[in-house]
Amino acid sequence: MIYLSKSANRHAGLFLCYICLAFLCLGSFGANEMIAMAKQARPSGIKGLDDRVRVDVKEYPWRTVGRLNRDGNFCTGVLVARDKILTAAHCFWNSRTRRWSQAKFYHFVVGYDKGKYAGHAKGVSYKTVFKELPDLTRYSLKREDDWAILTLDKPLGDIFGTVPLSPLKGQYFVQKSRKNGDIVQAGYSKDFAHVLTVHKECKITDYARLGTNREPVYFHQCDATRGDSGSPIFHFEQGNYSLMAIHSATGMTNAGKIIGIAIPTRQFFQHLRN
């Protein structure tokens, strides 16, 4: 046991008071101040400066973006039909049980902001590129196949709207991104888990294959980290938003540069129409 002198006890008491005061001060900060402080931590997936900002989740298209929750974990999804969202396929893989989880255990909330939400629905079923879901302990999920369409038990799209899929080809966005800055990513990052953040004017740097006989993916410089899996990357043109891709993962080039990898809409366009 450690004994303190009366003087030490007074100093310890003052120290605890300072700690309490610090927490009270932190509690008085607004969300933007907290984001500014959290940015100093620089989680993986932040490329260069942290360009994420908060947006009004009541406005379009941000109200179509939601958190996909299960047992304390979450991904991001976006409404693309009255009762369907797009997200990343790996969000349904349970790494603890090493099995694919059932759709009924997932909850999708839109307009989510600091514990409050505007709409909620549960999962009913989900579709991937696979006819039968593979065992990911034996099969490595190809990045271009990392997408899933989740059917919901409520038509949230009728209330909050949906985002159309862009039919434009990949190289078009690489060129547009370099010229106009009209590419926007929105998601619920793990370090800002309770607010929607957006990276406006982020860059699509390439449209390429990760191997022979594989479908191409986007390489991007949007600030997206854990929790942003499945988050939409929008194309904004002439006052309209369309979905050009969903974020899948963060990787690194041979030169050591951090890049984001996103799945083009062409990968799931026909699956959504069927």
Summary of the structure (lengths in Angstrom):
residues: 274
radius of gyration: 21.0
end to end distance: 70.3
largest distance: 76.5
contacts: 854
relative contact order: 0.18
helix: 27%
strand: 33%
